[in-house]
Amino acid sequence: MGDVLLKSEIIVIDKISYLIRSLKDKQQFDNHDESAKALGISSATWPLFGNVWPTSIVMALKLGELELEGKRVLEIGCGIGLSSIVLHRMGVDITASDYHPQAQDFLDRNIIGNKLPPIKYQTGNWETENPLLGKFDVLIGSDILYQPAHAQQVSRFIDLHSNDGVQVMIGDPGRENRSRFTQCMIALGYKHHFASFDEQVNQKGRCKGRILHYQRD
């Protein structure tokens, strides 16, 4: 992991403790990560994947609202992959995806650290296609709409990898691109509704936002 500093923390989801190893803070940057440079990932955006964002904790807490038995699930922009780890422990058919070249390494280390079997992972770059991904019954993501271009990119990516009758659940802390994303999803034929949340996620404070739900009949 180059010269970056890491931290370990315990995150409790539904009374189960998960040991999560992540970047120490948002100032970390691996100068030797040539693959990130090739993807245009700057020093400012490089560490974003490697932190446990408050909305990702909320998403992990809300997973019980989904009917997942027999479903194929994809987490997009997984980052550290907390939701994927939780679903993997539950025995759900989950595939984690991210475009950051070190996301899989962090995910695998956390899977091992929680004494779980290997998890499925695929590259998920919203600007390109990955034919190995295939299609899914449920897609989830948390705090992924932080760039203006993401509204259209993410909606197209979701539609490309969705089975008929797909359910989509996105945790959003109030990003400005949320409304535009919903408009893009409606244009692609998805119905939608949302539920507000205000959750205590750790000792430092609460997280407010909305869980966005989309479904294609």
C-alpha positions as CSV (number, residue, x, y, z in Angstrom):
1,M,0.0,0.0,0.0
2,G,2.9,2.3,-0.6
3,D,3.7,5.0,2.0
4,V,0.1,5.6,3.2
5,L,-0.9,5.5,6.8
6,L,-3.8,3.3,7.9
7,K,-6.1,2.9,10.8
8,S,-8.4,0.2,12.2
9,E,-11.8,0.6,13.6
10,I,-14.8,-1.4,14.7
11,I,-18.1,-0.7,13.0
12,V,-21.2,-2.3,14.4
13,I,-24.0,-3.2,12.0
14,D,-27.1,-5.0,13.4
15,K,-25.2,-5.9,16.6
16,I,-22.3,-7.5,14.6
17,S,-18.9,-6.0,14.8
18,Y,-16.8,-5.6,11.7
19,L,-13.0,-4.8,11.9
20,I,-12.4,-2.3,9.1
21,R,-9.0,-1.2,8.0
22,S,-8.9,2.1,6.0
23,L,-6.8,5.1,5.3
24,K,-5.9,7.2,8.3
25,D,-7.4,10.3,6.8
26,K,-8.3,12.1,3.6
27,Q,-4.7,13.5,3.1
28,Q,-3.1,10.1,2.3
29,F,-1.7,9.6,-1.2
30,D,0.5,6.9,-2.7
31,N,3.0,8.6,-5.0
32,H,4.0,5.2,-6.5
33,D,0.4,4.3,-7.7
34,E,1.1,4.6,-11.4
35,S,-2.2,2.8,-12.3
36,A,-4.1,5.6,-10.5
37,K,-2.2,8.3,-12.4
38,A,-3.0,6.5,-15.7
39,L,-6.7,6.8,-14.8
40,G,-6.4,10.5,-14.1
41,I,-6.9,10.1,-10.3
42,S,-5.3,13.1,-8.7
43,S,-3.7,13.4,-5.3
44,A,-6.8,15.2,-4.1
45,T,-9.2,12.5,-5.2
46,W,-6.9,9.5,-4.6
47,P,-7.9,8.9,-0.9
48,L,-11.6,9.2,-1.4
49,F,-12.1,5.4,-2.0
50,G,-10.2,4.5,1.2
51,N,-12.3,6.1,3.9
52,V,-15.5,4.9,5.6
53,W,-17.9,7.6,4.7
54,P,-20.9,8.2,7.1
55,T,-23.4,7.5,4.3
56,S,-21.9,4.1,3.8
57,I,-22.6,3.2,7.4
58,V,-26.2,4.3,7.0
59,M,-26.5,2.2,3.8
60,A,-25.1,-0.9,5.6
61,L,-27.7,-0.3,8.4
62,K,-30.5,-0.1,5.8
63,L,-29.7,-3.3,3.8
64,G,-32.3,-5.2,5.8
65,E,-35.0,-3.3,4.0
66,L,-34.2,-5.2,0.8
67,E,-35.4,-8.6,-0.2
68,L,-32.2,-10.3,-1.4
69,E,-32.9,-14.0,-1.2
70,G,-31.9,-15.5,-4.6
71,K,-30.9,-12.1,-5.9
72,R,-27.7,-11.1,-7.6
73,V,-26.4,-7.9,-6.1
74,L,-23.9,-5.3,-7.2
75,E,-22.4,-2.5,-5.1
76,I,-21.1,0.3,-7.4
77,G,-18.4,2.7,-6.2
78,C,-17.8,0.4,-3.3
79,G,-14.7,2.1,-1.9
80,I,-13.8,0.3,1.3
81,G,-16.9,-1.9,0.6
82,L,-18.6,-1.9,4.0
83,S,-22.0,-2.8,2.5
84,S,-20.5,-5.6,0.4
85,I,-18.7,-7.0,3.4
86,V,-22.0,-7.0,5.4
87,L,-23.9,-8.7,2.6
88,H,-21.1,-11.2,2.0
89,R,-21.3,-12.2,5.7
90,M,-25.1,-12.7,5.3
91,G,-24.5,-15.1,2.4
92,V,-25.9,-12.8,-0.3
93,D,-24.6,-13.2,-3.8
94,I,-22.8,-9.8,-3.8
95,T,-20.2,-8.4,-6.3
96,A,-18.3,-5.3,-5.3
97,S,-17.0,-2.9,-7.9
98,D,-15.0,0.3,-8.0
99,Y,-12.7,2.0,-10.5
100,H,-9.9,2.8,-8.0
101,P,-6.9,0.4,-8.6
102,Q,-6.4,-0.2,-4.9
103,A,-10.0,-0.8,-3.9
104,Q,-9.8,-4.5,-4.4
105,D,-6.7,-4.8,-2.2
106,F,-8.4,-3.0,0.7
107,L,-11.5,-5.0,0.3
108,D,-9.7,-8.3,0.2
109,R,-7.7,-7.4,3.4
110,N,-10.9,-6.5,5.2
111,I,-12.5,-9.7,4.1
112,I,-9.6,-11.7,5.5
113,G,-9.6,-9.5,8.6
114,N,-13.2,-10.5,9.3
115,K,-12.5,-14.2,8.6
116,L,-14.8,-14.4,5.6
117,P,-14.3,-16.4,2.4
118,P,-13.1,-14.6,-0.8
119,I,-15.6,-12.0,-2.2
120,K,-16.4,-11.3,-5.9
121,Y,-14.9,-8.1,-7.3
122,Q,-15.0,-6.5,-10.7
123,T,-13.7,-3.2,-12.1
124,G,-16.6,-0.7,-12.3
125,N,-15.6,2.4,-14.2
126,W,-18.8,4.4,-14.9
127,E,-17.2,5.9,-18.1
128,T,-16.4,2.5,-19.7
129,E,-18.0,-0.9,-20.1
130,N,-16.9,-4.1,-18.4
131,P,-18.5,-7.1,-20.1
132,L,-17.4,-9.3,-17.3
133,L,-19.9,-7.6,-14.9
134,G,-23.1,-8.8,-16.5
135,K,-26.5,-7.9,-15.1
136,F,-27.9,-7.8,-11.6
137,D,-31.2,-7.9,-9.8
138,V,-30.3,-5.3,-7.1
139,L,-27.8,-2.4,-7.3
140,I,-26.6,-0.4,-4.3
141,G,-24.3,2.5,-3.8
142,S,-23.6,5.2,-1.2
143,D,-22.5,8.8,-1.6
144,I,-21.6,8.3,-5.3
145,L,-23.1,11.5,-6.9
146,Y,-20.4,14.0,-5.9
147,Q,-19.4,15.1,-9.4
148,P,-21.8,16.8,-11.9
149,A,-21.0,14.2,-14.6
150,H,-21.9,11.3,-12.3
151,A,-25.7,11.8,-12.6
152,Q,-25.6,10.7,-16.2
153,Q,-22.7,8.3,-16.0
154,V,-24.1,6.4,-13.0
155,S,-27.6,6.2,-14.4
156,R,-26.3,4.8,-17.7
157,F,-24.0,2.3,-15.8
158,I,-26.9,1.1,-13.7
159,D,-29.2,0.6,-16.7
160,L,-26.5,-1.2,-18.5
161,H,-26.1,-3.7,-15.7
162,S,-29.7,-4.1,-14.6
163,N,-32.0,-7.1,-15.1
164,D,-35.7,-6.6,-15.7
165,G,-37.5,-5.7,-12.4
166,V,-34.2,-4.4,-10.9
167,Q,-34.2,-2.6,-7.6
168,V,-31.7,0.3,-7.1
169,M,-30.9,1.7,-3.7
170,I,-28.6,4.8,-3.3
171,G,-27.6,6.5,-0.1
172,D,-27.1,10.2,-0.6
173,P,-26.1,12.8,2.0
174,G,-27.6,15.7,0.1
175,R,-25.4,16.1,-3.0
176,E,-26.5,18.7,-5.5
177,N,-26.5,16.2,-8.3
178,R,-29.2,14.0,-6.7
179,S,-32.1,15.7,-8.5
180,R,-30.4,15.5,-11.9
181,F,-29.6,11.8,-11.3
182,T,-33.3,11.1,-10.6
183,Q,-34.3,12.9,-13.8
184,C,-31.8,10.7,-15.7
185,M,-33.3,7.5,-14.1
186,I,-36.8,8.6,-14.9
187,A,-35.8,9.2,-18.5
188,L,-34.5,5.6,-18.6
189,G,-37.9,4.3,-17.4
190,Y,-37.4,3.9,-13.7
191,K,-40.0,4.7,-11.0
192,H,-38.7,6.2,-7.8
193,H,-39.3,7.2,-4.2
194,F,-37.1,8.2,-1.3
195,A,-36.9,8.1,2.4
196,S,-35.1,10.6,4.6
197,F,-32.7,9.5,7.3
198,D,-31.0,11.1,10.3
199,E,-28.7,8.4,11.9
200,Q,-26.1,8.4,14.6
201,V,-23.2,6.8,12.7
202,N,-20.4,7.1,15.3
203,Q,-19.3,9.0,18.3
204,K,-18.5,12.1,16.3
205,G,-22.0,12.8,15.1
206,R,-25.0,12.1,12.9
207,C,-25.5,11.7,9.1
208,K,-28.5,13.2,7.3
209,G,-29.8,12.5,3.8
210,R,-32.0,10.3,1.7
211,I,-32.2,6.7,0.7
212,L,-33.1,6.9,-3.0
213,H,-35.1,3.9,-4.4
214,Y,-35.6,3.2,-8.1
215,Q,-37.3,0.3,-9.8
216,R,-37.8,-0.8,-13.4
217,D,-40.8,-2.9,-14.0
